[in-house]
Amino acid sequence: MKNTTTKYHSPEMTTEQRRTTNGSAAVASPPARGNTPPPRWARRLATLTVLTTVPSALWRIAMALGVPVGADGSYVDEHYGALGWGTAYVIGLSLLLVGLALLTLGLVRPWGERVPRWVPFIGELRIPPLAAVIPAGTGAVALTLMWVGVFSNLEPIYAEYGIYGAERAVLLLCYLPLLLWGPFLGAVTVSYAKRTGLRQDRPRASSPEPVPPSEGRAIHRPANDYGAEASYDQEGLVAADRS
C-alpha cells in the first residue's frame, strides 16, 4: 500500500511555500487585505458624497453672477454687482468645497492607497491608512455637527440674503443635501479603514509540541479557511493518496 503525506499549508504562506512535497502545482494565495477592492456600496456612496455639495455650490455661483435665485437685489448689487472680489470669493469657496468633497473618491480609488506614479519624488509611495482615516474621520464629524447647527436656525441666513416666500424653498432644497455630507463621508471612511487593514491582526497561537504519530490513526478537524474539510494525523499532516 502506498502512503504519502503532504504538509498542511497555512493560508498565510506564500505561493512558493505552498507547493506540495510530491511536486504538484502551487495553490494561489488569497489577496492581501490592502489589495481588497472597495465594495460597490462604498463606491456609490463616495460619488453621492461629492454630489451633496453640487446644488448649493451652483446656487451660490448663480447668485454671485447676478442670476435671480431668490436673494434680495440690493444685497446682490452691493456685494457682487461689479463682479469683483466678492464674486471671486463666492466662486472660489464653492469650488473649494466641491474639491474637498472630491477627496472622498480617494477612499475608494487606488490613489487613496498609493501615490500616483506621475507625482514627483513620492510617486508609488504607499499611503499609511491613518494618514487618510484621521483627516476623513475628523472631517466627517465636523461636517455633521456644523450643518446640523446651521439648519437648526435658518432665519439669520434668510434675513441676511433677503430671501422670503417660495425662494426659501429653493434655497432649502439646494442646501439640504449638505446634511448628508458628513454621514456619507464617515461611512466611506469606515469601509476604507477595514479594507486597508487598519485593524491589527490577532496574535497567532503558539504551535503545540509534536506528538508521536500513531499508526493508522487520523484526527479530523472542521473545515479550513477555504471551506474544505481535511483529515490530519497527529503531526498535523494532511492524509493524502492512501490508496
C-alpha positions in Angstrom: 0.0 0.0 0.0 1.3 3.4 -1.0 1.1 6.0 1.8 2.3 9.5 1.1 1.5 12.6 3.1 1.6 16.3 2.2 2.2 19.0 4.8 -0.7 21.2 5.8 -0.3 24.6 4.2 -1.3 27.6 6.2 -3.4 30.3 4.3 -0.7 32.8 5.4 2.1 31.0 3.4 3.3 32.5 0.2 2.7 30.9 -3.2 6.2 29.4 -3.3 5.8 27.9 0.2 2.5 26.3 -0.7 3.8 23.6 -3.0 3.2 20.0 -2.1 6.0 17.7 -1.4 5.2 15.5 -4.4 5.8 18.4 -6.8 2.2 19.3 -7.6 1.2 22.8 -8.7 1.1 25.7 -6.2 -2.2 26.9 -4.8 -3.0 30.5 -5.4 -2.7 32.7 -2.3 -5.7 34.8 -1.2 -5.4 38.5 -1.9 -3.7 40.7 0.7 -6.0 42.8 2.8 -4.6 46.0 1.4 -5.4 44.9 -2.1 -9.1 44.2 -1.4 -11.3 46.2 -3.8 -13.8 48.5 -2.2 -17.4 47.3 -2.1 -19.9 48.6 -4.6 -21.9 50.4 -2.0 -18.8 52.4 -0.8 -18.0 53.4 -4.4 -21.6 54.6 -4.9 -21.7 56.4 -1.6 -18.4 58.2 -2.4 -19.9 59.5 -5.6 -23.0 60.6 -3.7 -20.9 62.4 -1.2 -19.4 64.6 -3.9 -22.9 65.3 -5.3 -24.2 66.6 -2.0 -22.1 69.7 -2.4 -23.0 70.5 -6.0 -26.5 72.0 -5.7 -25.5 74.6 -3.0 -22.4 75.5 -5.0 -24.4 76.1 -8.1 -26.8 78.3 -6.1 -24.0 80.4 -4.7 -22.3 80.8 -8.0 -25.5 81.8 -9.7 -26.2 84.4 -7.0 -22.7 85.8 -7.3 -23.1 86.2 -11.1 -26.4 88.0 -10.7 -28.8 85.2 -11.6 -32.1 85.7 -9.8 -32.2 82.8 -7.4 -34.2 84.5 -4.7 -31.6 86.7 -3.0 -32.5 90.4 -2.5 -31.4 92.5 -5.5 -29.9 95.3 -3.4 -27.8 92.7 -1.4 -26.5 91.2 -4.7 -25.7 94.6 -6.2 -23.9 95.7 -3.1 -21.7 92.6 -2.8 -21.4 91.1 -6.2 -22.7 93.6 -8.7 -19.3 94.6 -10.1 -18.0 91.1 -10.4 -15.2 91.9 -8.0 -13.7 90.3 -5.0 -17.0 89.3 -3.6 -17.9 87.3 -6.7 -14.4 85.7 -6.9 -14.6 84.8 -3.2 -18.0 83.0 -3.5 -17.0 81.2 -6.7 -13.7 80.2 -5.1 -15.3 79.0 -1.9 -17.9 77.0 -3.8 -15.2 75.3 -5.9 -13.1 74.6 -2.8 -15.9 72.8 -1.1 -16.6 70.6 -4.1 -12.9 69.9 -4.4 -12.7 68.8 -0.7 -15.7 66.5 -1.3 -13.8 65.0 -4.4 -11.1 63.8 -2.0 -13.7 61.3 -0.8 -13.1 59.4 -4.0 -9.6 58.7 -2.8 -11.1 56.3 -0.2 -12.4 54.1 -3.0 -9.7 54.6 -5.6 -6.1 53.3 -5.9 -4.6 56.8 -5.5 -6.0 56.8 -1.9 -3.7 53.9 -1.0 -0.6 54.6 -3.1 0.6 57.9 -4.5 0.2 58.0 -8.3 3.3 57.3 -10.3 3.3 60.7 -12.0 3.8 62.6 -8.7 7.4 63.8 -8.5 9.7 62.3 -5.8 6.9 60.4 -3.9 5.3 58.5 -6.8 4.3 54.9 -6.0 4.8 55.6 -2.3 2.3 53.7 -0.1 -0.1 56.0 1.9 -0.4 54.9 5.6 -4.1 54.2 6.3 -4.1 56.6 9.3 -3.0 59.4 7.1 -6.4 59.2 5.3 -8.6 57.9 8.1 -7.8 60.6 10.7 -8.5 63.6 8.4 -11.5 61.9 6.8 -13.0 60.8 10.1 -12.4 64.2 11.7 -14.0 65.9 8.7 -17.0 63.7 8.8 -17.7 64.5 12.5 -17.1 68.3 12.0 -19.3 68.5 8.8 -22.1 66.7 10.5 -22.1 68.9 13.6 -21.6 72.1 11.5 -24.5 71.5 9.1 -26.8 70.3 11.9 -26.1 73.5 13.7 -26.7 75.7 10.6 -30.0 74.0 9.8 -31.2 74.3 13.4 -31.8 78.1 12.8 -32.0 79.3 9.2 -33.7 82.7 10.0 -30.4 84.7 10.2 -29.4 83.4 6.7 -32.8 84.2 5.2 -32.6 87.7 6.7 -29.1 88.4 5.5 -29.8 87.4 1.9 -33.3 88.9 2.0 -35.0 85.7 1.0 -38.7 85.3 1.5 -41.6 83.2 0.3 -41.1 80.5 -2.3 -37.4 81.4 -2.7 -36.8 79.9 0.7 -37.9 76.5 -0.5 -35.4 76.8 -3.4 -32.5 77.6 -1.0 -33.6 74.8 1.3 -33.6 72.2 -1.5 -30.2 73.2 -2.6 -28.6 73.1 0.9 -30.4 70.1 2.4 -28.0 67.6 0.8 -25.2 69.0 2.8 -26.7 67.3 5.9 -25.7 64.0 4.3 -22.1 65.0 3.5 -20.7 64.1 7.0 -22.6 60.8 7.5 -21.7 59.6 3.9 -18.1 60.5 4.4 -18.0 58.7 7.7 -19.4 55.5 6.2 -16.9 55.5 3.4 -14.1 56.2 5.8 -15.0 53.2 7.9 -15.1 51.0 4.8 -11.6 52.3 3.9 -10.2 51.6 7.3 -11.4 48.0 7.3 -10.3 47.3 3.7 -6.8 48.7 4.2 -6.1 46.6 7.2 -6.1 49.3 9.9 -7.2 46.8 12.5 -4.3 44.8 13.9 -4.2 41.1 13.2 -4.9 38.7 16.0 -1.8 37.2 17.6 -1.0 33.8 16.4 -1.3 30.9 18.9 1.9 29.1 19.7 2.3 25.7 18.0 1.7 22.7 20.3 4.5 20.2 21.0 4.6 17.5 18.3 3.0 14.2 19.3 4.5 10.9 18.1 2.4 9.6 15.2 0.0 6.7 15.8 -0.1 4.1 13.1 -3.3 4.2 11.1 -4.8 6.9 13.3 -6.0 10.3 12.0 -7.6 13.4 13.5 -10.5 15.0 11.8 -10.8 18.8 12.1 -13.5 21.1 10.9 -13.4 22.9 7.6 -10.4 25.2 7.0 -10.4 28.9 5.8 -11.2 27.8 2.3 -14.3 25.8 3.2 -12.7 22.4 2.5 -12.6 19.6 5.1 -9.3 17.9 5.6 -8.0 14.9 7.6 -4.9 15.3 9.7 -2.7 12.9 11.5 -1.2 13.7 14.9 1.7 15.6 13.4 -0.6 18.0 11.6 0.0 16.4 8.2 -2.8 16.0 5.7 -3.5 12.5 4.8 -3.5 12.0 1.1 -3.3 9.3 -1.6 -3.9 6.5 0.9 -4.6 4.0 -1.9 
